[in-house]
Amino acid sequence: MQVGRMTQPIELIIEEPALGSFVWRLLETDANGANPKVLRDAFDPADTYEAALAAGQRALHSEIRRRAPAQPHAQGA
């Protein structure tokens, strides 16, 4: 699958707002990587950094797929 170049970078960050409580957040920036705005964030905190990272990566991949242009369907012979 070929995905076109994204013009608005998305950054995945993991934060620990309370000891042992980790949340992910997707930030969308302008084309220069400045002026970050929250695009999506975790509904519930995770118990570990790794779990929050995995959940954030799934959300990031979902967002990339959502933004990808529709692929033409192969025609059957």
Rosetta blueprint (number, residue, H / E / L):
1 M L
2 Q L
3 V L
4 G L
5 R L
6 M L
7 T L
8 Q L
9 P L
10 I E
11 E E
12 L E
13 I E
14 I E
15 E E
16 E E
17 P E
18 A E
19 L L
20 G L
21 S E
22 F E
23 V E
24 W E
25 R E
26 L E
27 L E
28 E E
29 T L
30 D L
31 A L
32 N L
33 G L
34 A L
35 N L
36 P L
37 K E
38 V E
39 L E
40 R E
41 D E
42 A L
43 F L
44 D L
45 P L
46 A E
47 D L
48 T L
49 Y H
50 E H
51 A H
52 A H
53 L H
54 A H
55 A H
56 G H
57 Q H
58 R H
59 A H
60 L H
61 H H
62 S H
63 E H
64 I H
65 R H
66 R H
67 R H
68 A L
69 P L
70 A L
71 Q L
72 P L
73 H L
74 A L
75 Q L
76 G L
77 A L
